[in-house]
Structures are given as structure tokens and as C-alpha cells.
Amino acid sequence: MKICLKNITDKYLAFALEHGVGFIYEGMAQGDRDIIEELFQVEAIGVLIVTFKLRWEISMKSFLVAIMDCSALAES
């Protein structure tokens, strides 16, 4: 895991990964995204947060999926 953290360019992502959480968003470095997907697939991290737009691009197995819609809150 420490080897992977050295290759992450986003310091906030590296901090989250140290605690078992990864996130994928639009515009992130492709190298970071590849590392995050690999870490999740080999169960090195337990939580993966994905943005609304990327939800259909991710093809991975998981035990639990939570879908939240924050855009509805902005409308009220």
C-alpha cells in the first residue's frame, strides 16, 4: 500500500487511502484512478466513493452500494 501511495498525485486522496477510503471523480489523473480501482478490486481499501456521472463507468463487485442524491437538496 505504501508503494501505491507514493504514486498518488492528489495529497487528499493519499490521506484518504491511508484510512481505507478511495474516491474517483471527473478530471482526476488517469494514473490515480487506475491505482484506486486496483486497490478496491484487491480489497486493499474498503470504501470507494464515485461521483454521479462516473457511476456507470465503474464495473466492480461490491457488497453494499449506497446511492445518495444531493442535487435534490439544492432544489428545495
SEFI-616243 format. One record per atom (N, C-alpha, C, O, CB): atom name; x, y, z; residue number from 1. Coordinates in nm, 2 decimals, m for minus. Each point is the difference from the previous one (the first is absolute). Glycine has a CB too. Layout:
N
<CA <X Y Z> NUM> ...
end
This chain:
76
<N <0.08 m0.12 0.00> 1> <CA <m0.08 0.12 0.00> 1> <C <0.09 0.13 0.00> 1> <O <m0.03 0.09 m0.07> 1> <CB <m0.15 m0.22 0.19> 1> <N <0.29 0.12 m0.04> 2> <CA <0.08 0.12 0.00> 2> <C <0.06 0.03 m0.13> 2> <O <0.03 0.12 m0.04> 2> <CB <0.02 m0.17 0.28> 2> <N <m0.02 m0.05 m0.32> 3> <CA <0.06 0.02 m0.13> 3> <C <m0.11 0.07 m0.09> 3> <O <0.04 0.09 m0.08> 3> <CB <0.11 m0.29 0.10> 3> <N <m0.27 0.16 m0.01> 4> <CA <m0.11 0.06 m0.08> 4> <C <m0.02 0.15 0.04> 4> <O <m0.02 0.08 m0.08> 4> <CB <m0.09 m0.30 0.06> 4> <N <0.12 0.25 0.15> 5> <CA <m0.02 0.13 0.05> 5> <C <0.10 0.10 m0.05> 5> <O <m0.03 0.12 m0.03> 5> <CB <m0.07 m0.22 0.23> 5> <N <0.22 0.05 m0.23> 6> <CA <0.11 0.09 m0.05> 6> <C <m0.03 0.04 m0.15> 6> <O <0.05 0.10 m0.04> 6> <CB <0.11 m0.21 0.19> 6> <N <m0.24 0.03 m0.22> 7> <CA <m0.03 0.03 m0.14> 7> <C <m0.13 0.08 m0.01> 7> <O <m0.03 0.05 m0.11> 7> <CB <0.14 m0.26 0.05> 7> <N <m0.18 0.24 0.17> 8> <CA <m0.12 0.08 m0.01> 8> <C <0.04 0.15 0.00> 8> <O <0.08 0.05 0.08> 8> <CB <m0.22 m0.23 0.04> 8> <N <0.08 0.26 m0.22> 9> <CA <0.03 0.14 m0.01> 9> <C <m0.08 0.09 0.08> 9> <O <0.04 0.11 0.04> 9> <CB <0.03 m0.16 m0.27> 9> <N <m0.19 0.01 0.27> 10> <CA <m0.10 0.08 0.08> 10> <C <0.03 m0.03 0.15> 10> <O <m0.02 m0.12 0.04> 10> <CB <m0.16 0.11 m0.23> 10> <N <0.22 0.11 0.26> 11> <CA <0.04 m0.02 0.14> 11> <C <m0.12 m0.04 0.09> 11> <O <0.01 m0.07 0.10> 11> <CB <0.18 0.23 m0.13> 11> <N <m0.31 m0.11 0.00> 12> <CA <m0.12 m0.03 0.07> 12> <C <m0.04 m0.15 m0.02> 12> <O <m0.05 m0.06 0.09> 12> <CB <m0.02 0.30 m0.10> 12> <N <0.09 m0.28 m0.11> 13> <CA <m0.03 m0.14 m0.04> 13> <C <0.09 m0.09 0.08> 13> <O <m0.04 m0.11 0.05> 13> <CB <m0.05 0.18 m0.28> 13> <N <0.22 m0.04 0.23> 14> <CA <0.10 m0.08 0.07> 14> <C <m0.04 m0.01 0.15> 14> <O <0.01 m0.11 0.06> 14> <CB <0.17 0.18 m0.23> 14> <N <m0.22 0.04 0.23> 15> <CA <m0.04 0.00 0.14> 15> <C <m0.12 m0.09 0.02> 15> <O <0.00 m0.08 0.10> 15> <CB <0.08 0.32 m0.07> 15> <N <m0.18 m0.23 m0.12> 16> <CA <m0.12 m0.09 0.02> 16> <C <0.04 m0.14 m0.02> 16> <O <m0.06 m0.09 0.07> 16> <CB <m0.08 0.27 m0.16> 16> <N <0.23 m0.21 0.00> 17> <CA <0.04 m0.14 m0.02> 17> <C <0.06 m0.06 0.12> 17> <O <m0.01 m0.12 0.03> 17> <CB <0.04 0.17 m0.27> 17> <N <0.05 0.03 0.31> 18> <CA <0.06 m0.05 0.13> 18> <C <m0.10 m0.05 0.09> 18> <O <0.03 m0.08 0.09> 18> <CB <0.15 0.24 m0.12> 18> <N <m0.31 m0.11 0.02> 19> <CA <m0.11 m0.04 0.09> 19> <C <m0.09 m0.09 m0.06> 19> <O <m0.11 m0.03 0.05> 19> <CB <0.13 0.25 0.06> 19> <N <0.01 m0.28 m0.23> 20> <CA <m0.08 m0.10 m0.06> 20> <C <m0.11 0.05 m0.09> 20> <O <m0.09 m0.07 m0.04> 20> <CB <0.14 m0.06 0.23> 20> <N <m0.05 0.26 m0.23> 21> <CA <m0.10 0.06 m0.08> 21> <C <0.06 0.06 m0.13> 21> <O <0.10 0.07 0.01> 21> <CB <m0.24 m0.02 0.20> 21> <N <0.08 m0.08 m0.32> 22> <CA <0.04 0.05 m0.13> 22> <C <m0.11 0.07 m0.06> 22> <O <m0.12 m0.02 0.03> 22> <CB <0.29 m0.16 m0.06> 22> <N <m0.14 0.27 m0.06> 23> <CA <m0.10 0.08 m0.08> 23> <C <0.04 0.02 m0.14> 23> <O <0.12 0.01 m0.03> 23> <CB <m0.20 0.10 0.24> 23> <N <m0.02 m0.11 m0.30> 24> <CA <0.03 0.02 m0.14> 24> <C <m0.10 0.11 m0.05> 24> <O <m0.11 0.00 0.03> 24> <CB <0.18 m0.24 m0.06> 24> <N <m0.01 0.34 m0.04> 25> <CA <m0.08 0.11 m0.05> 25> <C <0.05 0.04 m0.14> 25> <O <0.10 m0.04 m0.04> 25> <CB <m0.14 0.12 0.28> 25> <N <m0.05 0.00 m0.30> 26> <CA <0.04 0.04 m0.14> 26> <C <0.12 0.09 0.01> 26> <O <0.02 0.08 0.09> 26> <CB <m0.26 m0.09 m0.16> 26> <N <0.33 0.00 m0.03> 27> <CA <0.11 0.09 0.00> 27> <C <0.12 m0.05 0.08> 27> <O <0.11 0.07 0.00> 27> <CB <m0.27 0.11 m0.04> 27> <N <0.15 m0.29 0.11> 28> <CA <0.12 m0.04 0.08> 28> <C <0.10 m0.07 m0.10> 28> <O <m0.04 m0.04 m0.11> 28> <CB <m0.11 0.01 0.32> 28> <N <0.27 0.02 m0.16> 29> <CA <0.11 m0.06 m0.08> 29> <C <m0.04 m0.14 m0.03> 29> <O <m0.04 m0.08 0.09> 29> <CB <0.22 0.24 0.01> 29> <N <m0.16 m0.21 m0.22> 30> <CA <m0.03 m0.13 m0.04> 30> <C <0.08 m0.10 0.08> 30> <O <m0.05 m0.11 0.04> 30> <CB <m0.01 0.18 m0.27> 30> <N <0.19 m0.04 0.26> 31> <CA <0.08 m0.09 0.08> 31> <C <m0.06 m0.02 0.14> 31> <O <0.01 m0.11 0.05> 31> <CB <0.19 0.19 m0.18> 31> <N <m0.24 0.03 0.19> 32> <CA <m0.07 m0.01 0.13> 32> <C <m0.12 m0.09 0.00> 32> <O <m0.02 m0.08 0.08> 32> <CB <0.11 0.31 m0.02> 32> <N <m0.17 m0.21 m0.17> 33> <CA <m0.12 m0.08 m0.01> 33> <C <0.03 m0.14 m0.02> 33> <O <m0.07 m0.09 0.06> 33> <CB <m0.05 0.28 m0.16> 33> <N <0.22 m0.23 0.03> 34> <CA <0.03 m0.14 m0.02> 34> <C <0.05 m0.06 0.13> 34> <O <m0.04 m0.11 0.03> 34> <CB <0.11 0.16 m0.27> 34> <N <0.01 0.02 0.31> 35> <CA <0.04 m0.05 0.13> 35> <C <m0.11 m0.02 0.10> 35> <O <m0.01 m0.10 0.07> 35> <CB <0.22 0.22 m0.10> 35> <N <m0.31 m0.03 0.03> 36> <CA <m0.11 m0.01 0.09> 36> <C <m0.09 m0.12 m0.03> 36> <O <m0.04 m0.08 0.08> 36> <CB <0.04 0.33 m0.05> 36> <N <m0.02 m0.27 m0.16> 37> <CA <m0.08 m0.11 m0.05> 37> <C <0.06 m0.13 0.04> 37> <O <m0.06 m0.10 0.04> 37> <CB <m0.03 0.24 m0.23> 37> <N <0.23 m0.15 0.17> 38> <CA <0.07 m0.12 0.03> 38> <C <0.00 m0.03 0.15> 38> <O <m0.02 m0.11 0.05> 38> <CB <0.16 0.15 m0.25> 38> <N <m0.12 0.06 0.28> 39> <CA <m0.01 m0.01 0.15> 39> <C <m0.13 m0.05 0.05> 39> <O <m0.01 m0.08 0.09> 39> <CB <0.18 0.26 m0.07> 39> <N <m0.28 m0.13 m0.08> 40> <CA <m0.13 m0.05 0.04> 40> <C <m0.03 m0.14 m0.05> 40> <O <m0.06 m0.08 0.08> 40> <CB <m0.02 0.32 m0.09> 40> <N <0.13 m0.28 m0.10> 41> <CA <m0.03 m0.13 m0.05> 41> <C <0.08 m0.11 0.08> 41> <O <m0.05 m0.11 0.02> 41> <CB <0.02 0.21 m0.25> 41> <N <0.15 m0.06 0.28> 42> <CA <0.07 m0.10 0.08> 42> <C <m0.03 0.02 0.15> 42> <O <0.06 m0.06 0.08> 42> <CB <0.12 0.06 m0.25> 42> <N <m0.28 0.08 0.20> 43> <CA <m0.05 0.02 0.14> 43> <C <0.10 0.06 0.09> 43> <O <0.00 m0.03 0.12> 43> <CB <m0.15 m0.16 m0.16> 43> <N <0.24 0.27 m0.02> 44> <CA <0.09 0.08 0.09> 44> <C <m0.06 0.12 0.06> 44> <O <0.04 0.05 0.10> 44> <CB <0.15 m0.13 m0.25> 44> <N <m0.30 0.13 0.09> 45> <CA <m0.08 0.10 0.06> 45> <C <m0.15 m0.05 0.00> 45> <O <m0.04 m0.08 m0.08> 45> <CB <0.19 0.27 m0.01> 45> <N <m0.22 m0.15 0.20> 46> <CA <m0.13 m0.05 0.02> 46> <C <m0.11 0.09 m0.05> 46> <O <m0.12 m0.05 m0.02> 46> <CB <0.21 m0.06 0.21> 46> <N <m0.06 0.23 m0.22> 47> <CA <m0.11 0.10 m0.04> 47> <C <0.05 0.07 m0.13> 47> <O <0.11 0.05 m0.01> 47> <CB <m0.19 m0.02 0.25> 47> <N <m0.01 m0.02 m0.34> 48> <CA <0.03 0.07 m0.12> 48> <C <m0.12 0.09 m0.03> 48> <O <m0.11 m0.04 m0.01> 48> <CB <0.25 m0.15 m0.08> 48> <N <m0.11 0.32 0.08> 49> <CA <m0.10 0.11 m0.02> 49> <C <0.02 0.04 m0.15> 49> <O <0.11 0.03 m0.04> 49> <CB <m0.11 0.05 0.28> 49> <N <m0.11 m0.08 m0.31> 50> <CA <0.00 0.03 m0.14> 50> <C <m0.10 0.11 m0.03> 50> <O <m0.11 0.00 0.06> 50> <CB <0.18 m0.24 m0.12> 50> <N <m0.04 0.33 m0.03> 51> <CA <m0.09 0.11 m0.03> 51> <C <m0.12 m0.05 m0.08> 51> <O <0.01 m0.11 m0.06> 51> <CB <0.18 0.27 0.07> 51> <N <m0.29 m0.08 m0.01> 52> <CA <m0.13 m0.04 m0.07> 52> <C <0.03 m0.03 m0.15> 52> <O <m0.06 m0.10 m0.05> 52> <CB <m0.07 0.24 0.21> 52> <N <0.21 m0.06 m0.23> 53> <CA <0.02 m0.02 m0.14> 53> <C <0.08 m0.12 m0.03> 53> <O <m0.02 m0.06 m0.11> 53> <CB <0.01 0.30 0.08> 53> <N <0.09 m0.29 0.12> 54> <CA <0.09 m0.11 m0.03> 54> <C <m0.06 m0.13 0.05> 54> <O <0.07 m0.11 m0.02> 54> <CB <0.12 0.26 0.04> 54> <N <m0.30 m0.15 0.04> 55> <CA <m0.06 m0.13 0.06> 55> <C <m0.02 m0.11 m0.10> 55> <O <0.02 m0.12 0.04> 55> <CB <m0.13 0.26 0.12> 55> <N <0.08 m0.11 m0.28> 56> <CA <m0.02 m0.11 m0.10> 56> <C <0.13 m0.04 m0.07> 56> <O <0.01 m0.10 m0.07> 56> <CB <m0.23 0.19 0.03> 56> <N <0.33 m0.01 0.06> 57> <CA <0.13 m0.04 m0.06> 57> <C <0.08 m0.10 0.08> 57> <O <0.09 m0.06 m0.04> 57> <CB <m0.09 0.28 m0.07> 57> <N <m0.04 m0.23 0.24> 58> <CA <0.07 m0.09 0.09> 58> <C <m0.07 m0.14 0.00> 58> <O <m0.12 m0.01 0.02> 58> <CB <0.19 0.21 0.13> 58> <N <0.01 m0.30 m0.18> 59> <CA <m0.05 m0.13 0.00> 59> <C <0.08 m0.09 0.10> 59> <O <0.10 m0.06 m0.04> 59> <CB <m0.16 0.09 m0.21> 59> <N <0.01 m0.03 0.37> 60> <CA <0.07 m0.07 0.11> 60> <C <m0.10 m0.07 0.09> 60> <O <m0.12 0.05 0.01> 60> <CB <0.31 0.11 m0.02> 60> <N <m0.15 m0.27 0.07> 61> <CA <m0.09 m0.06 0.10> 61> <C <0.01 0.07 0.13> 61> <O <0.10 0.05 0.04> 61> <CB <m0.07 m0.27 m0.16> 61> <N <m0.15 0.22 0.19> 62> <CA <0.00 0.06 0.13> 62> <C <m0.11 m0.07 0.09> 62> <O <m0.08 m0.07 m0.06> 62> <CB <0.16 0.29 m0.03> 62> <N <m0.07 m0.21 0.22> 63> <CA <m0.09 m0.06 0.09> 63> <C <m0.12 0.09 0.03> 63> <O <m0.11 m0.04 0.03> 63> <CB <0.30 m0.09 0.06> 63> <N <m0.17 0.26 m0.10> 64> <CA <m0.10 0.10 0.04> 64> <C <0.02 0.12 m0.09> 64> <O <0.11 0.05 m0.02> 64> <CB <m0.12 m0.13 0.26> 64> <N <m0.10 0.13 m0.29> 65> <CA <0.00 0.12 m0.08> 65> <C <m0.10 0.10 0.06> 65> <O <m0.11 m0.03 0.02> 65> <CB <0.18 m0.10 m0.23> 65> <N <m0.02 0.25 0.23> 66> <CA <m0.09 0.11 0.05> 66> <C <m0.01 0.11 m0.10> 66> <O <0.11 0.04 m0.05> 66> <CB <m0.05 m0.10 0.29> 66> <N <m0.18 0.10 m0.28> 67> <CA <m0.02 0.10 m0.10> 67> <C <m0.06 0.12 0.07> 67> <O <m0.11 m0.01 0.06> 67> <CB <0.09 m0.16 m0.25> 67> <N <0.09 0.28 0.18> 68> <CA <m0.05 0.12 0.06> 68> <C <m0.02 0.11 m0.11> 68> <O <0.09 0.01 m0.09> 68> <CB <0.03 m0.06 0.32> 68> <N <m0.22 0.13 m0.22> 69> <CA <m0.02 0.10 m0.09> 69> <C <0.00 0.14 0.07> 69> <O <m0.10 0.04 0.06> 69> <CB <m0.04 m0.20 m0.21> 69> <N <0.25 0.23 0.14> 70> <CA <0.00 0.13 0.06> 70> <C <m0.06 0.11 m0.08> 70> <O <m0.02 0.11 0.05> 70> <CB <0.23 m0.19 0.07> 70> <N <m0.23 0.05 m0.25> 71> <CA <m0.05 0.10 m0.09> 71> <C <m0.15 0.04 0.04> 71> <O <m0.04 0.11 m0.02> 71> <CB <0.19 m0.19 m0.16> 71> <N <m0.22 m0.02 0.24> 72> <CA <m0.14 0.03 0.04> 72> <C <0.00 0.10 0.11> 72> <O <m0.10 0.08 0.01> 72> <CB <0.03 m0.31 m0.08> 72> <N <0.17 0.23 0.16> 73> <CA <0.01 0.09 0.11> 73> <C <0.02 0.15 m0.05> 73> <O <m0.05 0.09 0.06> 73> <CB <0.14 m0.27 0.08> 73> <N <m0.02 0.19 m0.25> 74> <CA <0.03 0.14 m0.05> 74> <C <m0.13 0.06 m0.06> 74> <O <m0.01 0.12 m0.01> 74> <CB <0.24 m0.19 m0.04> 74> <N <m0.32 m0.01 0.00> 75> <CA <m0.13 0.05 m0.06> 75> <C <m0.09 0.05 0.10> 75> <O <m0.08 0.09 m0.03> 75> <CB <0.11 m0.25 m0.15> 75> <N <m0.03 0.11 0.31> 76> <CA <m0.10 0.05 0.10> 76> <C <0.04 0.12 0.07> 76> <O <m0.07 0.05 0.09> 76> <CB <0.00 m0.28 m0.07> 76> 
end
